[in-house]
């Protein structure tokens, strides 16, 4: 390993940096891949290989020692200016705690394109990234995986922010996962009392899983701005997509938030000061949310502009429902109003910039049309699914509420948020014009489905969220399908009245891809990310002839 109490300008690792330690009896073992002491600094750390700190402990339950493994440990007063990880950073312990990165100092910018993992293999907690009191990360961008896994009835944390710790800006395009063991807890992101995130934007996957309590995000501190464009889930016996015990300044959902108990659990003493749902809120419990009232988007304008009246209410433009059983869903009177409806050209706040005083008050906006699939079944208490929105020859067509025999509605295939329970977007035809631009496709089950005849689809600058029910987020047909994932440019309006700004949005699939039978072609171009597995499918009676093409710097993970 490396222990640094001085100054390193540039550290490039293309190989392996490893430190292993062991403890027994009353003697503890600490393993550090890289240790930065008080006053120590690294200006630029580029990891293309592996950085590993591991520890084992062989004592009995009556002994006082323990073991901890740290991929990177930054002591209070230590610092890294720029950390770029294209490889693996791992901290593992046998019976106490494993940390991918433990930070009591400061990291100015962390870009992760690889994996950051903390794990305990026998009995203990695992932390992907741990930020302790006084620790800070100014900017964290994750295109890879950040994982914490516990064992022996202990918890796992993807990211843990302790009291006095902070992240100024967190952008997640990859996966942040916390998994516990037994009936202990799994946390995608855990913010302890006094900890904080100023700006959190999720385009990827944030999930907590365990047999007990699990949380996609558990906030006991503060989040000033939270924008979800991806998938946030808590899937334990008691699972919560977002649990808020303190303060969330503003919450905007254009993706999917799901919890087995509640999509959003808001404590009675907690505050969410303004919330809008343009995507999906879903749970397998008796209520979608707790102490966060779903309000129809057409409520009086005085409510929409009054800060006090907006508190602990979420304005609903999308879908909100509970899962009663397989193929059976329910919605409240208020939530049922939006099934089969279209909200044209809604100005959606997708982020914030700092004003001249350094406050996050300048909104970044984009106009989307929200298309909510029409429900199937016999009413709000007996929903069996939703009808698909079809893309054919480059155009969208769909049925709508109270339509009995009239023509389907149509819409251009760009700048849309498509919400459905099952098979939200149905791909029809082999036209090269089947391109969905700058959009979001949401589902509880399969989000994108190719029809039985097979077809072509290009997703450009589009996020796909689905597969909560265990099915693939993208499902192919029984014939040959072609799927292309590529980035696209989106124009935003910054401020009021606003100036235009163009940024590149990667295509991200949050969930598995199963192309089904037939000779399929899957192309993943530069910048595209699949937070799930890819399966070309298996033909019955003959060999598959599937093709996967990768562009430069595309990311996939299981």
N, C-alpha and C positions, 0 to 999 in steps of 0.2 A: 504493500500500500504506500500511500504518500501522506506524510505529516508536514504541514506547512504553517510556520509562525512568522514568515517573512513576506516577501512580495514576489509573485510570479506574474509576468506580463502575459505570457501565452503558454497554455498547456494543451497539446494535441495528443490524443490517445487513439491509435489505430489498432491497438492490441488488447492486452488484458492487464488491469490494475486490480490486485487482489490482496486482501488481508483477512486471515482466518485466526480466530482465537478460541480458547476453550476454558471452561471453569469447572470446578468441582468442590464439594464440601462448602466451606464458607468463602471460597475464592470465586470471584466473578470473571466472566470472559467478555471482552469487547472487541469486535472486529470492525475496522474502518477501511473502506476502499480509499477514500480521501478524507483527511482530517484537517480542517482549517482552524487554527487556534485564534485566540483573542489577538487582534492586530494583524492577523494574517490576511492576505488578499490574493485573489486571482483575477486579473483583468479579463482574460478571455479563456474559457475552457470549452474545447471542442472534443466531444467523445463520439468516435465512430466504431469503437469496440465495446468492451465491457468493463464496468467498474463495480466491484463486488466487495462487500464487507459481510462476513459470516461469523457466527459464534455458536458454540454448543456448550451444554452444561450436563454434567453426569452425576450431580448430587441427588440425594433423596429429598422427599417432601419436608423433612425436618431440618435441612440445611438452610443457610441464610444467603447463599450465593445465587447468582442468576446470570443470564447471558443476553447480550444485545448486539445486533448486527446493523451496520450503517453503510449504505452505498456511499453517500457523501454526508459528512457532519460538519456544520458551520457553527463554531462556538460564538457566544455573544461578543460582538466587536469584530468578528471576521466578516469577510465579504467576497462575493463573486459579482463582477460587473455584468458579464455576459456568459450564459451557460447554454450551449447548443448541444443537444443530445440526439444523435442519429443511431445510437446503439442501445445498450442496456445499462441501467443503473439499478443495482439490487442490494438490498439489505435483508439478511435472513438470520433467524435465531431458532433454536430448537425448542426453548421453553419459556421465553420471556417476551422480547419485543424486537421486531424487525422493521427498519426504516429505509425506504429507498433514498429519500433526502430528509435530513433533520436540520432545520434552520433556526438558530437563535440569533443570527446576524442579519445580513442583508443580501438579497439577490436583486439586481436591477432589472435584468431581463432573462427569462428562462423560456427557451423554445424547445419543446419536446416533440421529435418526430419518431422516436423509438419507444422504449418501455422504461417506466420507473416503477419499481415493485418493492414492497415491504411485506415480509411474511414470517409467520411463526409456524414451524412444521409440526410440533408436538403439542404444545400448550402455551398460548400467548397471543398477543395482539400484533397486527400488521398495519403499517402506515405507508402508503405510497409517498406522500409528502406530509411532513409534520412541521408546523410553524409554531414555535413556542413564544413565550412572553418576550416582547421586544423584537421578535423576528419579523421580517418583512420581505415580500416579493412585490416589486413595483409592477411588473408586467409578466404574466404567465400565459403563453399560448401553447395549447396542447393539440397536436395533430396525431399523436400516437396513443399510448395507453398508460394510465396512471392507476395502479392497483394496490390495494391493501387487503390482505387476507389473514384472518385469525384462525386459531385452532384450539381444540380442547375447551370449548365453551367460552372462548374469548372473541373479541370484536375485531372487525376489519374496517379500515378507513381509507378511502381513496385519497382524500385531502382532509387533514385535521388542522384547524386554526385555534390555538389556545388563547386564553385571555391576554390581551395586549399584542397579539399577533395580527398581521394584516396582509391582504392582497389588494392592491389598488385596482388592477384590471386583470380579469380572468376571461380568456376566450377559449372555449373548448370546441374543437372540431372532431376530436377522437373519442376515447372512452375514459371515464373516471368511475372506478368501481370499488366498492367496499363489500367484502363478504365475510360474515361471521360464521362461527361453528356452533352446532347444536342449537340451543335456544338463546344464544347471545346475539348481538346486534351487528348489522352491516350498514355502513354509511358511505354513500358516494362522496358527499361533502359534509363535514361536521364543523360548525362554527360554535365554539364554546362562548359562554358569557364574557363579554369584553373583547371578543375577537370580531373582525370585520372584513367584508369585501365591499369595495366601493362600486365596482361595475362588473357584473357577471353576465356574459352572453354565452348561451349554449346552442351550438348547431349540431352537436354530436349526441353522445349517450352518457347520462349520469345515472347510476343505478346502485342501490343497496339491496343485498339479498342475504337471507339467512332463514333458519327455521323459526326464529323468534321475531324480534322487532327489526324492521329494516326501513331505511330512509334514503331516498334519492338525495335530498338536501335536508339537513336538520340544522335550523338556524336558532341558536340561543344568544346570538350577538346582534349584528346588524348587517343588512345588505341594502345599499342605497338604491341601486337599480338592478333589476333582474329581468333579463329578456331570454325566453326559451323559444328556440326555433327547432329544437331537436326533440329528444325523448328523455324524460325524467321519470324514473320508476322506483318504487319501493315494493318488493315482492315477497316479503316474509309472511309468516302467519298473521302478524300485525304489520302491515306495510303502508307507508305514506310516501307519495311522490315528493311533496314538500311539507315539512313540519316547521311551523314558525312559533317561537316562544318569546320573541322580542319585537324587532322592527324590520319590515321590508318597506322601503320608501316607495317604490313603484314596481309593479309586476306586469309584464306583457307576455302572453302566451300565444304563439302562432304554430306551435308544435303539439306534442302530446304529453300530458302529465297524468300519471296513473299510480294508484296505490291500492293494494288489496283491501285496506280499510277505508282510506280517504285519498282522493287525489291531492287535496290540500287540507292539512289540519292546522288551524289557527287557534292558539290558546286564547281563552277569554281575556286575559290581560295583555295580549299581544296586539300589534297593529300592522295592518297592510294598508298603506295610505292611498293607494290608487291601483286598480287592477282591471285588465281587459283580457278577455279570452276570444281569440280568433281561430283557435285550433280545437283540440279535444281535451276535455276533463273527464276522466273515467275512474271508477272504482268498482271493486267487487263487494263492497260493504253496503250498508243500508242507506248511506248518504254519499253523494259525490264529495262534498266539502263539509268541514266542521267550522262553525263560526266565521264563515265567509259566504255571504248571501249572494246567490246568483240573481242578477238583475237584468231584465231585458234591455237590450241596447237602445230601445226606443223610449226609455224612461225620460221624464222631463229634463230639459236641458239644464235647469237649475241644479239638479242632482249631479249632473256630469261636471259642473264647474265649481261646485261647493266642496272644498277640501274636507270639511268635517263630515258632510253627508256621504262622501265617497269612501270613508274609512270602513274597512272590513266588508266591502262589497266588491263584486266582480261583474263588470258589464260583459254580457255574453253575445257575441256575434257568431260563435261557432257551435259546437255540440257538447252537451254534458249529459252523462247517463251512468247508470249502474248496471253491472253485469249480474243478473239473477242466477243464471246457469248457462250451460253451453247452448248457444243459439237463442238465448232469451235475455232481453234487456228492458230497462225501465227508465223513464224520465219524469221529472216533476212537471206540473202544468207550465211553469215558467220556462223550463228548459226545452220542453217539447215544442214550443212555438217556433224554434229555429230550424227544425228538421224540414228539408225540402225547400229552403229559402235561399235567396241570393242577396248578398249585400254588395252593391256595385261601388267600385272606386272608393273604398274606404282608405282614409289616410292613416296608416299604421306607423306608430313610433317603433323603430327597429333598433334604436340606440340613442346615446347622448354624447355630446362633446362638452368640454369645459368652456365656461364663459370667461370673460376677461379677469374675473375674480378667482378663477380656478375651481368654480363649482360646476357640477354636472347638471346644468339646466338647459343647455341648448339641444333641442330634439333633432334627431335624424329620422326622416320620414320617407315612406314609399307608398304609393297607391296600389292596393291589392283589391281584387274582387274575391269575396269569400263565397264559395259554393258549397252548401251543405246538402249532402245526398238525401233523397227522399226515403223515409222510413218504410219498411215492410212490416206487416203484421196488422193488428186490429186496434191499435191505440197506444197511449203512453205507457200502459202497464203490461203490454204484450207485444213489444217490438221484437221482431225476429231477425232484423238486419237492416241493410240499406241497399237501395238500387245503385248500380254502378254509374259513374260518369264516364262516357266513352270518348276516346280520342281516335279519330279516323280522318285521314287526309289532312292532318294538321289542324283540325278543329274539334272543339269540345261540344258534346251534346248531352242533355240530361233532362230527366223528368223533374217535376216540382210539385209542391204542396197543392192539394185540391184540384190537380189536373186529372180529368177523367178520360177525355178523348181528343184533346187538343194536341197540336204539334209540340215536339220537344224544344226546349230552349237551347241556344247555341252561344258559344263564347270563344274568343281567340285563345290559343293555348299559351298564354304568357301572363305573368304577374297575377296568378291566382293561388288561393289557398283552398285545397279540396279536402273536405272532411267527410268521412264515412265510417261505418262500423266494420264492414267487410267488403273486400274487392272494390275499393274506392275508385280507382282509375282502371278502366278496362281498355286494353290495347286492341284495336281492330285494324287489320289490313297491313300490307307490306310497304306502304308509301314512305319514301324518305322524308316526306313532309311532317311525319309524326314526331315533332320536336316540342317538348314542354320546356319553356324558358322561365327562369327566375321565379320559381314557384315552390310551393310546399304541398306534399301529398301525405295526408294523415289517415291512420286507421287503427282500430283496436286489433283487428286481424290482418289480413293481407292488404297492403296499400296499393300495389300495382299488380294487375293480373292480365296475362295475355290470353285472348280468347282461344277456343279450341283449334281454330285454323292456323294459329301462329301469327306473328306480326313483327313489325319493326318499331322501335322507340328509342329516341335520343332524349336524355335528361341533361339539360344545360343549365348550370347554376341553380340546381333544384335539390331540395332536401326531402327525403322519403323517410317517414316514421311509421313503423308497424311491427307486427309479429308478437304482440304482448300475449296473445292466446296460444303461443307456441308454434304458430304457422310461420311460413316465410313472409318477410315484408314484401319481397318481389317474387312472384310465382309465374313460371313459364307454362306453356301449353304442352300438348302431346305431340306437337310438330316443331319444326325448326323456328327458333326465335332469334332476333337480333336486338341486343341492348347495348347502347353506348352511353357512358357516363363522362361528362366533360364540364369544364368550368364555363362560366358566362359572366358578362359584365352587367351590373345593375346600377342604375342612376338613382341617387338619393337626393332629397332636398334637406339641406342643413339650415336650421334656424327658421325664423319667421320674419318677413315673408319668405326668406330662404334663398340660398344659392345652391346650384346643382353640383354634385360630386359623384364621380363614377368609380366603383370598386369592383373587384373580381370576387365572385362567389363560387366556391367549389361545389360540385355535386357530392352529396353525402347520403349514404344509405344507412340508416340506423335499424338494423335487423338483418336477417339472413336472406340470401338470394338462392333460389332453387329454380333453375331454368327448365326442369322437367325433361320429358323424353324428346327425341328429335335431335338434329344436328344444329346446335346453337352456337351463336357468336356473341361473346361478351367482350366489350372493349372498355377498358378503364384508363382514361386519359390523364395527363398530368394534373396533379392536385386533387383528384377525386379520391374519396375515402369510403370504405365499406367497413362499418363497425359491426361485423358479423361474419358468418361463414359463407362461402360460395360453393354451390353444388351444381354441376352441369347436368345432373339427372342421369337416369339409367334407362336405356331402352329394353323392352322385353323382346328377347329372341334375336337381337343383333347388337353389335358393338356400336357405342356412341362415337360420333365424330365431332366433338365439341372443340371450339377454339376460344382461347382467352388471350387477348392482346393487352399488354400493359404499356402505358405511357411512362415518361420519366417522372419519378417522385410520386407515383400513386401509392396509396396506403390501403392495405387490407389487414384485418386481424380476426382471429377466431374468438 
